[in-house]
Amino acid sequence: LDSNNLTECLNNEISQGVITCAEEAVDWVKHSLLFHRIHSNPLYYGLRGRGDDIIHSFLLSKCNDSITKLSNIRAILEQDDGTFSPDAASHIMSRNFIDFETMKSIVKLPHDCGPLQLLHMLSRCEKIQTPVRRAEKKELNEAYKLVKYKFEGPQSKIRIQTPAQKAFVLLQSSIGKHNFRDASLRREMSNILDGAFRILAAVEDYARVGSRHGQALYSSTLLRRSLYSSLWGEKDGVLNQINGISHEMTKKLTNNGIKTFADAMNSSTEDIAGALNVTHSFASGVRTASAKILHRTLKLSACTKPNESGGLDLHVKVERKVKGGDTGGDRIVYYSLLVFTDRPGGLLHYCEDLASESEMVVSCPPKFGRA
């Protein structure tokens, strides 16, 4: 009861509308195994008797504490009559199986957070942490020297010693496809991604329907893409996104002047097969995949135009980069479109799974574009 387990259980019921006040929370607990444990051994929970009033007051106090915690992170909206209703954070916490402490960290993210802040937030989540074993410290310290983002302070004095530091290194090592010699580290690096994807999905959900912080949504989307594709950006190569192409194979292609999808499509099957030392059938598949990606790539253009109310509208046009490109139904390339300002709550428009040409009009904030 001293942990957040009760808070998380109550939130699940609040998000479904089962619990709407403290007394209903107590009634729900009375139908759980916890109530029977308290009733059978009240001394263990610090109670001096088994009286119904004593146990009821005890449970009411604990439920009120949990309700206060949820209110503090704006997961519930409290009314003057003592009732409450779930807010965005409550639904997101329940839907994505997020623990209370992690949800509190998500709510506290600043509107302009970047990948470094998100990595620190993820690495502090106990659910994805693993203990630091003595035998793996050397490898972790070696991997830390290769990661993109560093801890603050003199780098020569930094040593990986805590679970949070280990998670920080493993998350970035998974993007860089670092090859750990220790099999346990390789397994943990793979397992940590499942938790990271789930938490980042919650960050994006909350930014869309809760805080409306566009920069936070943008940063989380890019980090999740980096973790999924094992790429920080285009400069790290793009061809390893094709099924069967590893980082080592991407380097071989780059050394032979094949760096982009266009390079792969325009290269001959013999050139690709020779660079990778693979069969002509595999090389032909690389060219075909590159062509499909290019033919379904979209480009975006936007401009502002005055509207009837005296403000500005943002006219966004999405069209195919290659005219007459393939319009097949299978999803090879699709996009998420974000329109936001650099202010808190600045998300103006969001749509995902965008895979075809479209036009849209987004209303700009008042005084947008004016000094």
Wavefront OBJ file of the C-alpha trace (Angstrom):
o trace
v 0.000 0.000 0.000
v 2.955 2.333 0.415
v 3.820 1.931 -3.285
v 1.826 3.157 -6.276
v 0.124 -0.181 -6.934
v -3.200 0.952 -5.469
v -3.014 4.223 -7.411
v -2.465 2.355 -10.677
v -5.281 -0.120 -9.985
v -7.720 2.650 -9.103
v -6.733 4.612 -12.199
v -7.639 1.660 -14.410
v -11.144 1.666 -12.955
v -11.433 5.473 -13.032
v -10.500 5.536 -16.715
v -13.370 3.131 -17.419
v -15.858 5.190 -15.395
v -16.283 2.493 -12.736
v -15.057 4.747 -9.900
v -16.212 8.371 -9.707
v -15.673 9.234 -6.023
v -13.637 8.168 -2.980
v -16.447 6.078 -1.454
v -16.792 4.097 -4.689
v -13.041 3.523 -4.596
v -13.367 2.076 -1.066
v -16.253 -0.153 -2.166
v -14.165 -1.418 -5.073
v -11.234 -2.244 -2.765
v -13.615 -4.113 -0.425
v -14.301 -6.579 -3.239
v -10.607 -7.271 -3.765
v -8.145 -9.713 -2.214
v -6.453 -6.790 -0.466
v -9.498 -6.236 1.748
v -9.504 -9.867 2.859
v -5.795 -9.662 3.672
v -6.339 -6.522 5.751
v -9.315 -8.061 7.538
v -7.453 -11.278 8.350
v -4.227 -9.606 9.509
v -4.893 -5.952 10.477
v -1.745 -5.687 12.609
v 0.422 -6.166 9.515
v -1.097 -2.983 8.072
v -0.749 -1.014 11.305
v -4.398 -1.384 12.440
v -5.397 -2.129 16.029
v -8.545 -4.090 15.318
v -10.860 -5.689 12.760
v -13.753 -3.279 13.197
v -15.524 -2.237 10.010
v -15.215 1.461 10.853
v -11.464 1.151 11.471
v -10.840 -0.674 8.201
v -13.155 1.658 6.273
v -11.347 4.750 7.578
v -7.992 3.171 6.753
v -9.024 2.330 3.180
v -10.647 5.739 2.701
v -7.394 7.424 3.715
v -5.379 5.300 1.292
v -7.851 5.874 -1.543
v -7.831 9.620 -0.930
v -4.032 9.574 -1.088
v -4.191 7.810 -4.461
v -6.835 10.205 -5.758
v -4.661 13.151 -4.712
v -1.698 11.661 -6.580
v -3.776 11.283 -9.744
v -5.094 14.808 -9.380
v -1.566 16.190 -8.999
v -0.573 14.821 -12.425
v -3.858 16.012 -13.918
v -5.064 12.476 -14.595
v -8.494 13.242 -13.110
v -10.736 16.294 -12.971
v -12.210 16.865 -9.504
v -15.623 18.481 -9.051
v -16.929 20.589 -6.146
v -19.247 17.769 -5.001
v -16.303 15.397 -4.431
v -16.717 13.403 -7.626
v -14.129 13.211 -10.371
v -13.790 12.109 -13.982
v -10.827 10.772 -15.985
v -8.730 13.157 -18.038
v -6.357 12.389 -20.914
v -3.499 11.224 -18.676
v -5.744 8.653 -16.982
v -6.773 7.032 -20.268
v -3.217 7.087 -21.629
v -1.785 5.598 -18.443
v -4.331 2.763 -18.527
v -4.249 2.115 -22.271
v -0.446 1.928 -22.548
v 0.142 0.078 -19.243
v 2.203 2.954 -17.855
v 3.117 2.970 -14.167
v 2.376 6.039 -12.064
v 5.949 7.335 -11.725
v 6.522 7.094 -15.461
v 3.257 8.894 -16.196
v 4.273 11.620 -13.770
v 7.539 12.028 -15.699
v 5.648 12.219 -19.000
v 3.323 14.934 -17.694
v 6.312 16.948 -16.446
v 8.124 16.934 -19.793
v 8.735 20.531 -20.956
v 7.034 21.696 -24.127
v 10.354 22.047 -25.942
v 11.955 18.789 -24.840
v 14.418 17.161 -27.205
v 15.865 13.654 -27.657
v 18.327 14.020 -24.765
v 15.571 14.816 -22.264
v 13.481 11.936 -23.593
v 16.421 9.547 -23.259
v 16.965 10.631 -19.654
v 13.249 10.218 -18.932
v 13.232 6.727 -20.443
v 16.387 5.628 -18.639
v 14.903 6.654 -15.270
v 11.883 4.371 -15.744
v 12.387 1.427 -13.411
v 10.266 -0.891 -15.576
v 12.900 -0.970 -18.323
v 15.975 -0.917 -16.097
v 18.180 -3.908 -15.354
v 20.894 -4.280 -12.692
v 24.496 -3.426 -13.524
v 26.637 -6.544 -13.153
v 30.319 -6.205 -12.418
v 31.385 -8.248 -15.448
v 29.595 -5.957 -17.901
v 30.844 -2.570 -16.646
v 33.863 -2.564 -18.948
v 31.743 -3.152 -22.051
v 29.196 -0.543 -20.990
v 31.917 2.055 -20.464
v 33.350 1.230 -23.899
v 29.911 1.569 -25.482
v 29.318 4.890 -23.712
v 32.278 6.409 -25.548
v 30.522 5.654 -28.863
v 26.994 6.901 -28.133
v 25.688 10.208 -29.481
v 24.492 11.845 -26.251
v 26.624 12.059 -23.106
v 26.111 12.748 -19.408
v 27.044 16.155 -18.069
v 30.427 16.616 -16.430
v 34.028 15.655 -17.247
v 33.733 12.665 -19.588
v 36.952 11.085 -18.331
v 35.391 10.642 -14.876
v 32.066 9.140 -15.966
v 31.575 5.442 -15.257
v 28.439 3.396 -15.867
v 27.385 2.208 -12.406
v 23.606 2.590 -12.014
v 20.628 0.940 -13.793
v 19.560 4.344 -15.164
v 23.012 4.944 -16.679
v 22.973 1.443 -18.154
v 19.556 2.032 -19.747
v 20.817 5.347 -21.168
v 23.686 3.535 -22.885
v 21.639 0.535 -24.060
v 18.978 2.710 -25.695
v 21.564 4.588 -27.743
v 23.591 1.452 -28.439
v 20.498 -0.154 -29.963
v 20.276 2.739 -32.426
v 23.966 2.413 -33.264
v 23.667 -1.389 -33.479
v 26.571 -1.792 -31.061
v 27.768 -5.390 -30.981
v 28.212 -6.324 -27.314
v 30.334 -9.386 -26.620
v 28.227 -10.218 -23.552
v 25.132 -12.204 -24.568
v 23.162 -10.828 -21.595
v 23.793 -7.251 -22.733
v 22.671 -8.104 -26.273
v 19.480 -9.635 -24.915
v 18.794 -6.697 -22.573
v 19.440 -4.204 -25.372
v 16.788 -5.962 -27.432
v 14.295 -6.275 -24.571
v 14.566 -2.625 -23.522
v 13.080 -1.519 -26.830
v 9.627 -2.962 -26.090
v 9.291 -0.817 -22.970
v 10.754 2.236 -24.699
v 8.283 1.984 -27.611
v 5.358 1.715 -25.181
v 6.474 4.730 -23.129
v 7.175 6.869 -26.195
v 3.734 5.965 -27.549
v 2.302 7.307 -24.281
v 4.405 10.487 -24.630
v 2.974 11.038 -28.098
v -0.591 10.280 -26.985
v -0.332 12.795 -24.162
v 1.215 15.443 -26.419
v -1.638 14.982 -28.914
v -4.655 14.982 -26.597
v -3.297 16.258 -23.283
v -0.596 18.907 -23.214
v -0.748 19.686 -26.977
v 3.030 20.251 -26.913
v 4.009 19.984 -30.581
v 7.769 19.950 -30.028
v 7.483 17.091 -27.518
v 5.393 15.087 -29.990
v 7.888 15.781 -32.772
v 10.923 14.809 -30.679
v 9.284 11.618 -29.411
v 8.239 10.587 -32.921
v 11.782 11.051 -34.218
v 13.312 9.135 -31.292
v 10.863 6.260 -31.708
v 11.687 6.147 -35.422
v 15.408 6.099 -34.594
v 14.946 3.199 -32.193
v 12.860 1.317 -34.749
v 15.143 1.894 -37.748
v 18.459 1.937 -35.845
v 19.258 5.284 -37.465
v 19.709 8.725 -35.953
v 19.153 10.345 -39.330
v 19.816 10.209 -43.052
v 23.543 10.837 -42.556
v 23.823 7.419 -40.889
v 22.545 5.733 -44.064
v 19.063 4.762 -45.149
v 19.464 1.527 -47.076
v 19.503 -0.677 -43.972
v 15.764 0.013 -43.711
v 15.354 -2.469 -46.582
v 14.681 -5.959 -45.320
v 17.894 -8.004 -45.289
v 20.309 -5.045 -45.406
v 22.448 -4.796 -42.259
v 24.587 -1.884 -41.068
v 27.697 -3.657 -42.340
v 26.114 -4.087 -45.772
v 25.113 -0.405 -45.776
v 28.750 0.541 -45.176
v 29.861 -1.640 -48.089
v 27.308 0.007 -50.373
v 28.410 3.461 -49.204
v 32.038 2.620 -49.961
v 30.915 1.777 -53.488
v 29.068 5.073 -53.930
v 25.573 3.677 -53.271
v 24.248 5.834 -50.430
v 20.581 6.562 -51.144
v 17.504 4.786 -52.487
v 18.014 6.651 -55.762
v 21.601 5.372 -55.969
v 20.403 1.809 -55.392
v 17.629 2.084 -57.992
v 19.975 3.548 -60.613
v 22.777 1.069 -59.944
v 22.957 -2.169 -61.871
v 22.220 -5.524 -60.289
v 25.830 -6.496 -60.916
v 27.162 -3.442 -59.043
v 25.047 -4.177 -55.960
v 25.830 -7.894 -56.040
v 29.546 -7.165 -56.343
v 29.530 -4.612 -53.514
v 27.698 -6.911 -51.114
v 28.964 -10.276 -52.382
v 25.380 -11.536 -52.660
v 23.317 -13.271 -55.314
v 21.904 -11.382 -58.276
v 18.406 -12.242 -57.067
v 19.010 -10.469 -53.725
v 20.583 -7.472 -55.473
v 17.600 -7.234 -57.808
v 15.301 -7.237 -54.759
v 17.228 -4.286 -53.303
v 16.734 -2.324 -56.536
v 13.020 -3.182 -56.628
v 12.470 -2.153 -53.005
v 14.334 1.123 -53.549
v 12.217 1.897 -56.602
v 8.961 1.258 -54.704
v 10.072 3.526 -51.864
v 11.026 6.345 -54.222
v 7.795 6.067 -56.222
v 5.741 6.358 -53.038
v 7.744 9.148 -51.434
v 5.750 12.304 -50.724
v 6.871 15.918 -50.687
v 5.286 18.762 -48.752
v 4.744 22.427 -49.525
v 2.979 25.064 -47.436
v 2.066 28.728 -47.561
v -0.024 31.142 -45.512
v -3.068 32.959 -46.878
v -5.388 35.510 -45.229
v -8.797 34.232 -44.159
v -12.153 35.993 -43.897
v -11.746 36.747 -40.183
v -8.538 38.724 -40.722
v -6.205 35.966 -39.565
v -3.991 33.565 -41.449
v -4.548 30.010 -42.647
v -1.741 27.592 -43.419
v -2.407 25.773 -46.689
v -0.554 22.454 -46.748
v -0.170 20.401 -49.902
v 1.199 16.861 -49.973
v 2.004 15.349 -53.354
v 4.079 12.562 -54.814
v 7.739 13.355 -55.313
v 7.778 11.271 -58.479
v 4.873 12.192 -60.752
v 2.881 9.169 -61.780
v 4.429 7.170 -58.963
v 3.021 3.862 -57.803
v -0.282 4.194 -55.951
v -0.587 0.590 -54.845
v -2.421 -0.212 -51.658
v 0.334 -1.997 -49.698
v 1.923 0.242 -47.076
v 5.606 0.684 -47.867
v 6.046 4.388 -47.141
v 3.722 6.385 -44.917
v 4.085 9.591 -42.940
v 2.944 11.472 -39.868
v 2.225 15.157 -40.421
v 2.702 17.613 -37.555
v 1.997 21.321 -37.613
v 3.029 23.167 -34.442
v 4.486 26.369 -33.059
v 7.350 26.682 -30.586
v 4.991 27.694 -27.757
v 3.524 25.504 -24.984
v 0.391 23.788 -26.256
v 1.366 24.793 -29.779
v 0.173 21.693 -31.650
v -2.087 22.889 -34.472
v -2.624 19.742 -36.534
v -1.669 16.082 -36.489
v -2.426 13.166 -38.769
v -0.728 9.810 -39.137
v -0.534 7.017 -41.709
v -0.455 9.581 -44.499
v 0.371 7.680 -47.696
v -1.340 9.552 -50.527
v -1.649 13.045 -51.948
v -3.822 15.472 -50.028
v -4.452 19.142 -49.270
v -5.489 20.660 -45.958
v -6.033 24.043 -44.349
v -4.774 24.660 -40.796
v -5.894 27.740 -38.872
v -2.963 29.696 -37.483
v -2.986 31.110 -33.928
v -4.078 34.729 -33.414
v -1.360 37.260 -34.312
v 0.636 34.513 -36.024
v 3.310 35.999 -38.281
v 3.004 39.474 -36.807
v 5.638 41.332 -34.818
l 1 2 3 4 5 6 7 8 9 10 11 12 13 14 15 16 17 18 19 20 21 22 23 24 25 26 27 28 29 30 31 32 33 34 35 36 37 38 39 40 41 42 43 44 45 46 47 48 49 50 51 52 53 54 55 56 57 58 59 60 61 62 63 64 65 66 67 68 69 70 71 72 73 74 75 76 77 78 79 80 81 82 83 84 85 86 87 88 89 90 91 92 93 94 95 96 97 98 99 100 101 102 103 104 105 106 107 108 109 110 111 112 113 114 115 116 117 118 119 120 121 122 123 124 125 126 127 128 129 130 131 132 133 134 135 136 137 138 139 140 141 142 143 144 145 146 147 148 149 150 151 152 153 154 155 156 157 158 159 160 161 162 163 164 165 166 167 168 169 170 171 172 173 174 175 176 177 178 179 180 181 182 183 184 185 186 187 188 189 190 191 192 193 194 195 196 197 198 199 200 201 202 203 204 205 206 207 208 209 210 211 212 213 214 215 216 217 218 219 220 221 222 223 224 225 226 227 228 229 230 231 232 233 234 235 236 237 238 239 240 241 242 243 244 245 246 247 248 249 250 251 252 253 254 255 256 257 258 259 260 261 262 263 264 265 266 267 268 269 270 271 272 273 274 275 276 277 278 279 280 281 282 283 284 285 286 287 288 289 290 291 292 293 294 295 296 297 298 299 300 301 302 303 304 305 306 307 308 309 310 311 312 313 314 315 316 317 318 319 320 321 322 323 324 325 326 327 328 329 330 331 332 333 334 335 336 337 338 339 340 341 342 343 344 345 346 347 348 349 350 351 352 353 354 355 356 357 358 359 360 361 362 363 364 365 366 367 368 369 370 371
